[in-house]
């Protein structure tokens, strides 16, 4: 029992990072505020949140059936129409770097770790359009300041 209790000491954020092909943006906000805003956006898109920890900068949705527009269980689903969103929010140079992924499973194999069977959805697919919509709303809520014009050298 003690070992089971210790397994949760690391927090909710997984040890792995964003999947290859994930999207990265910078936002003018603190990482925990960004995760709270992500929560509002995924809620409004109809996704159920599976894991969230603003202090750790992490949010993961449940699997979502794009055709039915609802969250579904992990098993017995159409792999091509079912996606999951994950967001990793980290401080960087006074801003927040948000890595976002929309993944689908390429197979269902209980003997393999779930993450090993996930791939980023291709561009121009319904899952990617949903992710891009969430990110666009976040960019509008937390725009990066315009770069300062370069100072001209005095001659």
N, C-alpha and C positions, 0 to 999 in steps of 0.2 A: 504494500500500500504506500509506503514511503516513496518508492521509486515512481509510482504513478503520480503522486503529488508533486514530485520534483520535475516531472516532464512539463508541467505548466508554468514553471518559473521563468521560462524564456519569453513569455508573452504570446500574443496571438500572431504577430507578424512572422511569416515563414522565414526560414534561413535562406531560401533561394531568393534570387532577385527576379526582376522582370524577364519575361520570355524573349527570345530573339525575335526581332521585328516589332517590339512594342513601341509605343509612341511616347515621346518625352517632350514636355513643355515646361517653361518657367513661368511662375506666377508671382505677383507682388502680394504675398500673404505669408502667414506662418503655416507650417505643415499641418498642425491640428485643425486650423481654420479651413484649410483646403479640403481635408478629409470630411469635415462637417458639411461643406458645400457639395462635395461629391455625393454624400449621403442624400442630400435634398434632390440632387439631379437624378440619381438612380431610382429613388423612390418615385419621383414624378414620371419616370420612364416605365414604371411597372415592375422593376426588379425587386425581389426580396433580398435583403442584406443577410448574408450568412455569417460573416465575421467583420467586426469593425473595432479599431482601437486608434482613436485620434492621436493619443500620446505617442504611439509607435508609428504613426503615419501610414496606416494600412486599412484598406477596405476590400472585401471580396463579396461578390453577390452569390446567390444560389444559381443553379443552372436555370436558363431562361429559354423557353420555346418561342422562337421568333414567329412561327406561323400562328400559334395560339395566343401569343402576346401575354404569357403568364409564366411564373416560375414553376419548375417541375422537379421531381425527385432525381436522384443521381442515376437511377437505373431505368431501363425500358424507355428509351427516348430515341428520337431520330437524331443521330449524331450530326448530320449536315445542317439541321435546323435549330440546334441547341447550343447556346453559348454561355460563357461566364465572363464577368468583368472583374479585373483586379486593378487596384491603384496603390502605388508606392510613393509616398510623399516624404521628401527629404530636404533639410535646409541646405542652401548653397549660396554663398556670397550675399547674404541679406535677403534672399528670395527663397522660393520653394521650387525644387525640381520635382515635377510629378511625372512618374512613369505610369502609363496606362496600357492595359492589354485587354483584348477581347479574344478569348480562346474557344476552340471547339475541340472535342476529342476525336482522334482519328480511328479509335477502336475502343471496345470495351473488353478489358482483360483484367479481372480482379487480382491476377498474380503480379501485375506490373504496378508500380507507383502511378497514381493518377497523373501527376505532373509530366511524367515521361511520355504520356500518350496525348498531350495537349499541343496544339499548334495555334499560332496567331491566325486569325481569319484574314483572308485576302482583302485587299482594297476593293471598294465598290460593291461589297456584299452588304446585306441588311445589318449584320452584326457590326461591321466596321462603320456603317453609317450611323448606327446608334451611338457607338463610342465617340465618333467625331462630333456628334450633336452634343453629347455631354461635355466634351472638351471645349467646344465653341462657347457654350454657356459659362463655363468656368473662366475662360479667357475674357469674356465680357464682364464678369463679376470682379475679376482680379487682374486687370490689364497691367502689363509691364510698363514702367515709365519710359517715355521716349528717350532715346540716347541723347546725351548732352552734345551740343554741337562742338566740334573740335576748336580748341583755342588757336588763334592764329599767332604764329611766331612774330615777335617784334623785330623789326629790322632796322 
